[in-house]
Amino acid sequence: MARNFATTAAAALLLVALVSLVSSCAAAQVKTSATQWGLHLPLPSGVTGAESLAFDANGAGPYTGVSDGRVLKWGGSAAGWTTFAHNANYRKLPLCVWSVVPSEETESLCGRPLGLAFHKSSGNLYIADAYKGLMKVGPDGGEAEVLATGADGTAFNFVNGIDVDQSTGDVYFTDSSLTYPRRFNIEIMMNADATGRLLKYDAKTKQVMVLKDGLAYPNGVAVSHDMSYVVVAHTVPCQAFKYYLKGPNAGRYELFADLPGYPDNVRRDGHNGYWVALNQEKAHPNATAPVKHLVGVRLNADGVEVEELTAAKGVTLSEVQEQDSKLWLGSVELDYVGIVA
């Protein structure tokens, strides 16, 4: 009996050791990629904040929204940046074109396009404008059409992340707070605001429905690779969640990943996982300054971190987009788009 007990105990200890070894090896497999040596595509003079990046069905772009309310298109080194889309106010109000005050003072009038996503088969570009609402512009660009400014009788207040289901054309997007607009986004975190919403624009009915409300700072959105769920990044409390669209779990909202920083946009990667851009590392009281500055992580299909991106201090990212074996980096604060080959 004692011998059997000893054998069992030894086997248990061996199992614990093996589990610890496997866990250590898994943690050691997280790849670190530096972004500070990448290329920069400077934005036109006077504008900043390439919050989100999108490529059309032909791989042209990136397209990005900037601080004066426009959506720009990169046409290569020869053509540079050109205006692709704008809202109705952009050419009606001189202060949008020739403003001499900070964009924060004019964005409620001139618009602030944040999330961008193409429906590849139609060529339509959907725009999540923080102030103007859900918008759409055709493949030739021009003045964007406002599709919706509210849902369930409540006006949008801070439209933010967006993605499109390529099979149905349905659009998924977030309204980050019913209390604070984009200009006061820090207040969302400071006051633990949880009035955000996850929404769906039905391409057939042209109606918007609320999928989930009472959310804490919902930000970026990505439709899964198999289109069975959407991943939603919550800037606070540094987490990503799944909302199931199909199957027995349809309508369920569950934790997908705890994140090492405050996330912004989420995008599918080329390996059945997701890139999550980080504005900054998670704050830890009484902790010493981190050795490396994290600006993004790649999660596998199970929500496990498999790669991290680092940058020089002071750099923040809003989006990591994988395209043509390169990482394209957007930031709501910087005056360029980054490229890491």
C-alpha positions as CSV (number, residue, x, y, z in Angstrom):
1,M,0.0,0.0,0.0
2,A,2.8,2.4,1.0
3,R,4.7,1.4,-2.2
4,N,1.6,2.2,-4.3
5,F,1.2,5.5,-2.6
6,A,4.8,6.4,-3.2
7,T,4.5,5.4,-6.9
8,T,1.4,7.5,-7.3
9,A,2.9,10.5,-5.6
10,A,6.0,10.2,-7.8
11,A,3.9,10.0,-10.9
12,A,1.9,13.1,-9.8
13,L,5.1,15.0,-9.2
14,L,6.4,14.0,-12.6
15,L,3.1,15.2,-14.2
16,V,3.4,18.5,-12.5
17,A,6.9,18.9,-13.6
18,L,6.0,18.1,-17.2
19,V,3.1,20.6,-17.2
20,S,5.4,23.3,-15.8
21,L,8.0,22.5,-18.5
22,V,5.4,22.6,-21.3
23,S,4.0,25.9,-19.9
24,S,7.5,27.4,-19.7
25,C,8.3,26.2,-23.3
26,A,5.0,27.7,-24.5
27,A,5.7,31.0,-22.9
28,A,9.2,31.0,-24.4
29,Q,7.8,30.6,-27.9
30,V,6.3,34.1,-27.9
31,K,8.1,35.9,-30.7
32,T,9.2,39.5,-30.3
33,S,9.4,41.8,-33.3
34,A,10.7,45.3,-33.2
35,T,8.9,48.0,-35.2
36,Q,11.3,50.9,-34.7
37,W,13.4,50.0,-37.7
38,G,10.5,49.9,-40.1
39,L,9.7,52.3,-42.9
40,H,7.6,55.4,-42.5
41,L,5.0,56.8,-44.9
42,P,4.6,60.4,-43.8
43,L,1.0,61.7,-43.9
44,P,0.3,65.0,-45.7
45,S,1.4,68.2,-43.9
46,G,-1.2,69.3,-41.3
47,V,-2.9,66.0,-40.6
48,T,-2.2,63.2,-38.2
49,G,-3.8,60.1,-36.8
50,A,-4.0,57.1,-39.2
51,E,-6.2,55.3,-36.8
52,S,-7.3,52.5,-39.1
53,L,-5.9,51.0,-42.3
54,A,-7.8,49.2,-45.1
55,F,-6.9,47.6,-48.5
56,D,-9.3,47.2,-51.3
57,A,-10.1,44.0,-53.2
58,N,-7.1,44.7,-55.6
59,G,-4.7,45.2,-52.7
60,A,-4.5,48.9,-53.3
61,G,-3.9,51.2,-50.4
62,P,-3.7,51.6,-47.6
63,Y,-6.7,53.8,-47.1
64,T,-6.9,55.7,-43.8
65,G,-8.9,58.3,-42.0
66,V,-7.1,61.3,-40.7
67,S,-7.6,64.2,-38.3
68,D,-9.3,66.7,-40.7
69,G,-12.1,64.3,-41.4
70,R,-11.0,62.9,-44.7
71,V,-10.2,59.3,-45.8
72,L,-6.9,59.2,-47.7
73,K,-5.5,56.7,-50.2
74,W,-1.9,55.8,-50.6
75,G,-1.1,55.5,-54.3
76,G,2.6,54.6,-54.1
77,S,5.6,56.8,-53.9
78,A,4.8,58.6,-57.2
79,A,1.2,59.5,-56.4
80,G,1.6,59.7,-52.7
81,W,-1.6,60.4,-50.6
82,T,-4.8,61.6,-52.3
83,T,-8.2,62.4,-50.9
84,F,-10.5,59.3,-51.4
85,A,-13.6,60.2,-49.3
86,H,-15.0,62.9,-47.1
87,N,-18.2,63.8,-45.3
88,A,-20.6,66.5,-46.5
89,N,-19.2,69.1,-44.2
90,Y,-15.6,68.8,-45.3
91,R,-16.1,71.0,-48.4
92,K,-18.9,73.1,-47.0
93,L,-17.0,74.4,-43.9
94,P,-13.8,76.3,-44.6
95,L,-12.5,75.5,-41.1
96,C,-12.4,71.9,-42.0
97,V,-10.0,72.6,-45.0
98,W,-8.1,75.6,-43.7
99,S,-8.4,75.2,-39.9
100,V,-5.9,77.1,-37.8
101,V,-7.0,75.5,-34.6
102,P,-6.3,72.0,-33.3
103,S,-8.4,69.2,-34.9
104,E,-9.9,68.3,-31.5
105,E,-11.7,71.7,-31.6
106,T,-13.3,71.0,-35.1
107,E,-13.7,67.2,-35.3
108,S,-17.3,67.3,-34.1
109,L,-18.1,69.4,-37.2
110,C,-15.6,68.1,-39.7
111,G,-15.8,64.4,-38.6
112,R,-13.2,62.0,-37.4
113,P,-13.1,58.7,-39.4
114,L,-11.8,55.9,-37.1
115,G,-12.5,52.4,-38.2
116,L,-12.4,51.4,-41.9
117,A,-13.4,48.2,-43.6
118,F,-14.1,47.2,-47.3
119,H,-16.7,44.9,-48.5
120,K,-14.5,43.4,-51.2
121,S,-17.1,42.1,-53.7
122,S,-19.0,45.5,-53.9
123,G,-16.0,47.7,-53.4
124,N,-17.8,49.7,-50.8
125,L,-15.8,51.2,-48.0
126,Y,-17.5,51.4,-44.6
127,I,-16.4,54.1,-42.3
128,A,-16.9,54.4,-38.5
129,D,-16.9,58.1,-37.9
130,A,-16.8,59.0,-34.2
131,Y,-19.2,61.9,-34.7
132,K,-21.0,61.3,-38.1
133,G,-22.0,57.7,-37.4
134,L,-21.8,54.7,-39.8
135,M,-20.9,55.8,-43.3
136,K,-20.3,54.3,-46.7
137,V,-18.6,55.4,-49.9
138,G,-18.5,53.5,-53.2
139,P,-15.3,52.2,-55.0
140,D,-14.8,55.5,-56.8
141,G,-14.7,57.5,-53.5
142,G,-16.2,61.0,-53.1
143,E,-18.7,62.2,-50.5
144,A,-19.6,59.4,-48.0
145,E,-23.2,58.5,-47.4
146,V,-24.4,58.4,-43.8
147,L,-26.1,55.1,-43.2
148,A,-27.1,55.3,-39.6
149,T,-26.7,57.7,-36.6
150,G,-28.4,55.7,-33.9
151,A,-29.9,52.4,-32.9
152,D,-32.9,51.4,-30.7
153,G,-33.9,55.0,-30.4
154,T,-30.5,56.1,-29.0
155,A,-28.1,58.2,-31.0
156,F,-24.5,57.1,-31.5
157,N,-22.0,59.0,-29.4
158,F,-18.6,57.5,-30.2
159,V,-18.6,55.2,-33.2
160,N,-15.2,53.5,-33.3
161,G,-14.2,50.0,-34.6
162,I,-15.6,48.3,-37.6
163,D,-15.5,45.1,-39.7
164,V,-17.5,43.5,-42.5
165,D,-18.7,40.0,-42.9
166,Q,-17.5,39.3,-46.5
167,S,-20.1,36.6,-47.1
168,T,-23.2,38.6,-46.1
169,G,-22.1,42.2,-46.3
170,D,-23.3,42.8,-42.8
171,V,-21.3,45.4,-40.8
172,Y,-20.2,45.0,-37.2
173,F,-19.1,48.1,-35.3
174,T,-18.8,49.6,-31.8
175,D,-20.2,52.7,-30.1
176,S,-17.7,53.1,-27.4
177,S,-19.7,55.2,-24.9
178,L,-23.1,56.7,-24.6
179,T,-21.7,59.1,-22.0
180,Y,-18.4,60.5,-23.4
181,P,-17.6,61.5,-27.0
182,R,-14.2,60.6,-28.6
183,R,-12.6,63.9,-27.5
184,F,-13.1,62.9,-23.9
185,N,-12.2,59.2,-24.3
186,I,-9.8,59.3,-21.3
187,E,-12.9,60.0,-19.1
188,I,-14.3,56.6,-20.2
189,M,-11.4,54.9,-18.5
190,M,-11.1,57.2,-15.5
191,N,-14.8,56.8,-14.6
192,A,-15.1,53.1,-15.5
193,D,-17.9,53.9,-18.0
194,A,-19.7,50.9,-19.2
195,T,-22.3,52.2,-21.6
196,G,-20.7,51.0,-24.9
197,R,-22.5,48.9,-27.5
198,L,-21.7,46.3,-30.1
199,L,-23.9,46.8,-33.2
200,K,-24.7,45.2,-36.5
201,Y,-25.8,46.9,-39.7
202,D,-27.9,44.4,-41.7
203,A,-26.9,44.7,-45.4
204,K,-30.4,43.5,-46.5
205,T,-32.7,45.4,-44.3
206,K,-30.5,48.5,-43.9
207,Q,-31.3,48.5,-40.2
208,V,-29.0,48.6,-37.2
209,M,-29.5,46.3,-34.2
210,V,-27.8,46.3,-30.8
211,L,-26.1,43.0,-30.2
212,K,-24.7,43.8,-26.8
213,D,-24.9,46.8,-24.6
214,G,-23.6,47.9,-21.2
215,L,-20.0,47.3,-22.4
216,A,-16.8,48.8,-20.9
217,Y,-15.1,50.8,-23.7
218,P,-15.6,48.4,-26.7
219,N,-13.2,49.4,-29.4
220,G,-11.9,47.4,-32.3
221,V,-13.9,44.6,-34.0
222,A,-12.9,41.7,-36.2
223,V,-15.1,39.1,-37.9
224,S,-13.5,35.7,-37.3
225,H,-11.9,33.8,-40.1
226,D,-14.8,31.4,-40.4
227,M,-17.3,34.2,-39.8
228,S,-18.9,32.4,-36.8
229,Y,-18.1,35.1,-34.3
230,V,-16.6,38.6,-33.9
231,V,-13.7,39.5,-31.6
232,V,-14.3,42.8,-29.7
233,A,-11.4,44.6,-28.0
234,H,-12.2,46.4,-24.7
235,T,-9.7,49.1,-24.1
236,V,-10.6,48.8,-20.4
237,P,-10.1,46.3,-18.8
238,C,-7.5,45.3,-21.3
239,Q,-9.4,42.3,-22.7
240,A,-10.8,40.9,-25.9
241,F,-14.2,39.1,-26.0
242,K,-16.0,36.8,-28.5
243,Y,-19.6,37.4,-29.6
244,Y,-20.9,34.3,-31.3
245,L,-23.0,34.9,-34.5
246,K,-23.9,31.3,-35.3
247,G,-24.3,27.9,-33.9
248,P,-25.5,26.7,-30.4
249,N,-23.6,29.6,-28.7
250,A,-25.2,32.3,-30.9
251,G,-25.6,35.5,-28.9
252,R,-23.1,34.4,-26.2
253,Y,-20.4,36.9,-25.1
254,E,-17.3,35.4,-23.5
255,L,-13.8,36.2,-22.7
256,F,-11.3,35.5,-25.5
257,A,-8.0,36.9,-24.1
258,D,-6.5,39.0,-21.3
259,L,-4.2,41.5,-22.9
260,P,-0.9,43.0,-21.7
261,G,-2.0,46.5,-22.6
262,Y,-4.9,48.8,-23.6
263,P,-6.1,47.6,-27.0
264,D,-7.4,49.5,-29.9
265,N,-8.2,47.8,-33.2
266,V,-8.3,44.1,-33.9
267,R,-7.5,42.6,-37.4
268,R,-7.3,39.1,-38.7
269,D,-3.8,37.8,-39.4
270,G,-2.6,35.4,-42.0
271,H,-2.4,32.4,-39.5
272,N,-6.0,32.0,-38.4
273,G,-5.4,34.4,-35.5
274,Y,-5.6,38.2,-34.8
275,W,-3.4,41.2,-34.4
276,V,-4.4,43.5,-31.6
277,A,-2.8,47.0,-31.5
278,L,-2.0,48.4,-28.0
279,N,-2.0,52.0,-27.1
280,Q,0.2,51.4,-24.1
281,E,1.1,48.7,-21.6
282,K,-1.3,47.8,-18.8
283,A,-0.7,49.9,-15.7
284,H,0.6,48.1,-12.6
285,P,0.7,50.1,-9.3
286,N,4.1,50.3,-7.8
287,A,5.7,48.5,-10.8
288,T,9.0,49.6,-12.3
289,A,9.0,50.8,-15.8
290,P,8.8,47.9,-18.3
291,V,12.0,47.0,-20.1
292,K,10.3,46.9,-23.5
293,H,7.5,49.0,-24.8
294,L,4.7,46.8,-26.2
295,V,2.5,48.2,-29.1
296,G,0.8,45.1,-30.3
297,V,0.3,41.4,-29.9
298,R,-0.7,38.5,-32.1
299,L,-3.2,36.0,-30.7
300,N,-3.8,32.5,-32.1
301,A,-7.3,31.1,-32.7
302,D,-7.5,30.2,-29.0
303,G,-6.7,33.7,-27.8
304,V,-3.1,32.8,-26.7
305,E,-0.4,35.4,-27.3
306,V,2.2,34.1,-29.9
307,E,3.9,37.3,-30.9
308,E,4.5,40.7,-29.6
309,L,5.5,44.0,-31.2
310,T,7.8,46.5,-29.5
311,A,8.5,50.1,-30.4
312,A,10.5,53.1,-29.1
313,K,9.1,54.9,-26.0
314,G,6.3,57.4,-26.9
315,V,5.1,55.4,-29.9
316,T,1.5,54.2,-29.7
317,L,-0.4,52.0,-32.2
318,S,-4.1,51.9,-33.1
319,E,-3.9,49.2,-35.8
320,V,-1.7,46.3,-37.0
321,Q,-2.8,45.2,-40.5
322,E,-1.1,42.3,-42.2
323,Q,-0.9,42.7,-46.0
324,D,1.4,41.2,-48.6
325,S,3.7,39.7,-46.0
326,K,4.2,43.1,-44.3
327,L,2.8,44.6,-41.2
328,W,1.2,48.1,-41.8
329,L,1.0,50.1,-38.6
330,G,-1.5,52.9,-37.9
331,S,-1.6,55.3,-35.0
332,V,-4.3,57.8,-33.9
333,E,-1.5,60.0,-32.6
334,L,1.4,59.9,-35.1
335,D,1.9,61.6,-38.4
336,Y,2.9,58.6,-40.4
337,V,2.0,55.0,-41.3
338,G,4.6,52.4,-40.4
339,I,5.6,49.4,-42.4
340,V,7.5,46.4,-41.1
341,A,8.6,43.8,-43.7
